[in-house]
Amino acid sequence: MKAMQYSRYGGVEVLEWVETPRPEPKAGQLLVRVHTFSVNPIDWKMMSGKLRLVLRAPNPCTPCFDLCGVVEEVGPEVKGFAVGDRILTREPGLHGGAAAEFAVVRADAAALAPDGVSDVSCAAAPLVAQTALQGLRLCKALEVGKQVLVVGASGGVGHLAVQIAKLHGAQVTGVCSTRNVEFVRSLGADEVIDYSQTDDYGQGRFDAVLDCAGKAPWKILRRALKPGGVVGEVSPSVRHFWPMLTLPLYSRKRLKPVMLDANGEDMQTIASWMGEGKLTVEVEQVYEGLQELPKAFERNESGRTRGKLVIQVA
Ligand SMILES: NC(=O)c1ccc[n+]([C@@H]2O[C@H](COP(=O)([O-])OP(=O)(O)OC[C@H]3O[C@@H](n4cnc5c(N)ncnc54)[C@H](OP(=O)(O)O)[C@@H]3O)[C@@H](O)[C@H]2O)c1
């Protein structure tokens, strides 16, 4: 089968178009013919090698974790899936493997793709939708009337966080750049803050902040929280460690890292919302063919993607 792979760390120049054996499903796995897969920042961050101390890529690595496709073969001990089922998943672990004509995926993290929802939308959703859902849960934002701030509201995680918080009856304020203000409003945000106009998100206004951009100074996010409020940091870095450790010593506010747990239950919930038309994934661009992966990585690395980028394989 054809795949995109890398065998050394670097930029898009390390990606190679290769012929490689079709993987075989082991216990608990499905072999899937990949129709579409999507790109996330973790994919090119792992490829760069900057995360290798915590997230070491296999060698060679077939990147990308999110895919939609049809089950070709069912491994031993799998329940709930059959040959011919259309599925979507964010493959757990570090092996990815979605940038290929076929991939093996863990059945317990996959869900049946909802009828009437395209392969493109199904591949775009898994990682970002689960992160948004779990991040909002972590900061206790999924309740009627909660005041929720989503920073980076036009990106992959953020645009779904706005919709999921609204779905649960929260009052949502989104933060984005000027060109995305109308887009974020169209997702259902009650208020939109243009970060190029102000870095003031208010004082003591929010029960929960989901920071999907990782760029705002911590002091601004802390100031925006009500006492007892929580910031869920989707893009944690070393500068967040100190407040995470020390905040409980002097404040009722909290800063917590969001760590994705790819699992079948959340995947199924998201698939159901998509099937019912409650959750829509914005796709900025669909790239035709595996060889277009470098272009998708380069676009995603800009940090300015609106929604998601998807690659059509078959
Ligand atoms: N912890 C986890 O498990 C987990 C899971 C998923 C993602 N992540 C991380 O979370 C981050 C976001 O992922 P993503 O897929 O949503 O990325 P993305 O699609 O690239 O979105 C980033 C968004 O950030 C916005 N942005 C850029 N500068 C900003 C600023 N100064 N203030 C507010 N917004 C700003 C951009 O919007 P504009 O174009 O409007 O500026 C863009 O839409 C990445 O670092 C990713 O690695 C972590």
The ligand as an SDF file (V2000), in Angstrom:
LIG
                    3D

 48 52  0  0  0  0  0  0  0  0999 V2000
   -3.6610   18.7720   25.3230 N   0  0  0  0  0  0  0  0  0  0  0  0
   -4.1710   18.0660   24.3310 C   0  0  0  0  0  0  0  0  0  0  0  0
   -4.5180   16.8850   24.5130 O   0  0  0  0  0  0  0  0  0  0  0  0
   -4.3470   18.7360   23.0050 C   0  0  0  0  0  0  0  0  0  0  0  0
   -5.2990   18.2550   22.0930 C   0  0  0  0  0  0  0  0  0  0  0  0
   -5.4900   18.9640   20.9180 C   0  0  0  0  0  0  0  0  0  0  0  0
   -4.7140   20.0870   20.6250 C   0  0  0  0  0  0  0  0  0  0  0  0
   -3.7660   20.4710   21.5170 N   0  0  0  0  0  0  0  0  0  0  0  0
   -2.9550   21.6910   21.2750 C   0  0  0  0  0  0  0  0  0  0  0  0
   -3.8550   22.7980   21.3360 O   0  0  0  0  0  0  0  0  0  0  0  0
   -3.4490   23.8190   20.4350 C   0  0  0  0  0  0  0  0  0  0  0  0
   -4.6170   24.1780   19.5290 C   0  0  0  0  0  0  0  0  0  0  0  0
   -4.9190   23.0940   18.6700 O   0  0  0  0  0  0  0  0  0  0  0  0
   -5.8780   23.3440   17.4340 P   0  0  0  0  0  0  0  0  0  0  0  0
   -5.9710   22.0720   16.6800 O   0  0  0  0  0  0  0  0  0  0  0  0
   -7.1390   23.9950   17.8640 O   0  0  0  0  0  0  0  0  0  0  0  0
   -4.9700   24.4000   16.6110 O   0  0  0  0  0  0  0  0  0  0  0  0
   -5.3600   25.3250   15.3780 P   0  0  0  0  0  0  0  0  0  0  0  0
   -6.4460   24.6940   14.6030 O   0  0  0  0  0  0  0  0  0  0  0  0
   -4.0820   25.6740   14.7100 O   0  0  0  0  0  0  0  0  0  0  0  0
   -6.0040   26.6220   16.0300 O   0  0  0  0  0  0  0  0  0  0  0  0
   -5.2680   27.5940   16.6140 C   0  0  0  0  0  0  0  0  0  0  0  0
   -6.1640   28.8230   16.6910 C   0  0  0  0  0  0  0  0  0  0  0  0
   -5.5340   29.7180   17.5870 O   0  0  0  0  0  0  0  0  0  0  0  0
   -5.9340   31.0040   17.2100 C   0  0  0  0  0  0  0  0  0  0  0  0
   -4.9610   31.9760   17.7160 N   0  0  0  0  0  0  0  0  0  0  0  0
   -3.7170   32.2180   17.2620 C   0  0  0  0  0  0  0  0  0  0  0  0
   -3.1610   33.1780   18.0230 N   0  0  0  0  0  0  0  0  0  0  0  0
   -4.0760   33.5230   18.9660 C   0  0  0  0  0  0  0  0  0  0  0  0
   -4.0920   34.4490   20.0480 C   0  0  0  0  0  0  0  0  0  0  0  0
   -3.0430   35.2290   20.3170 N   0  0  0  0  0  0  0  0  0  0  0  0
   -5.2050   34.5270   20.8130 N   0  0  0  0  0  0  0  0  0  0  0  0
   -6.2710   33.7560   20.5590 C   0  0  0  0  0  0  0  0  0  0  0  0
   -6.3210   32.8610   19.5490 N   0  0  0  0  0  0  0  0  0  0  0  0
   -5.2270   32.7540   18.7660 C   0  0  0  0  0  0  0  0  0  0  0  0
   -6.0540   30.9970   15.6920 C   0  0  0  0  0  0  0  0  0  0  0  0
   -7.1660   31.7830   15.3660 O   0  0  0  0  0  0  0  0  0  0  0  0
   -7.0120   33.1310   14.4810 P   0  0  0  0  0  0  0  0  0  0  0  0
   -6.6170   32.6660   13.1010 O   0  0  0  0  0  0  0  0  0  0  0  0
   -8.3600   33.7390   14.5610 O   0  0  0  0  0  0  0  0  0  0  0  0
   -5.9040   33.9120   15.1160 O   0  0  0  0  0  0  0  0  0  0  0  0
   -6.3360   29.5310   15.3640 C   0  0  0  0  0  0  0  0  0  0  0  0
   -7.6420   29.3630   14.8780 O   0  0  0  0  0  0  0  0  0  0  0  0
   -2.2150   23.2600   19.7130 C   0  0  0  0  0  0  0  0  0  0  0  0
   -1.0660   23.7320   20.3770 O   0  0  0  0  0  0  0  0  0  0  0  0
   -2.3320   21.7620   19.8940 C   0  0  0  0  0  0  0  0  0  0  0  0
   -1.0760   21.1120   19.8440 O   0  0  0  0  0  0  0  0  0  0  0  0
   -3.5630   19.8300   22.6950 C   0  0  0  0  0  0  0  0  0  0  0  0
  1  2  1  0
  2  3  2  0
  2  4  1  0
  4  5  1  0
  4 48  2  0
  5  6  2  0
  6  7  1  0
  7  8  2  0
  8  9  1  0
  8 48  1  0
  9 10  1  0
  9 46  1  0
 10 11  1  0
 11 12  1  0
 11 44  1  0
 12 13  1  0
 13 14  1  0
 14 15  2  0
 14 16  1  0
 14 17  1  0
 17 18  1  0
 18 19  2  0
 18 20  1  0
 18 21  1  0
 21 22  1  0
 22 23  1  0
 23 24  1  0
 23 42  1  0
 24 25  1  0
 25 26  1  0
 25 36  1  0
 26 27  1  0
 26 35  1  0
 27 28  2  0
 28 29  1  0
 29 30  1  0
 29 35  2  0
 30 31  1  0
 30 32  2  0
 32 33  1  0
 33 34  2  0
 34 35  1  0
 36 37  1  0
 36 42  1  0
 37 38  1  0
 38 39  2  0
 38 40  1  0
 38 41  1  0
 42 43  1  0
 44 45  1  0
 44 46  1  0
 46 47  1  0
M  CHG  2   8   1  16  -1
M  END
$$$$
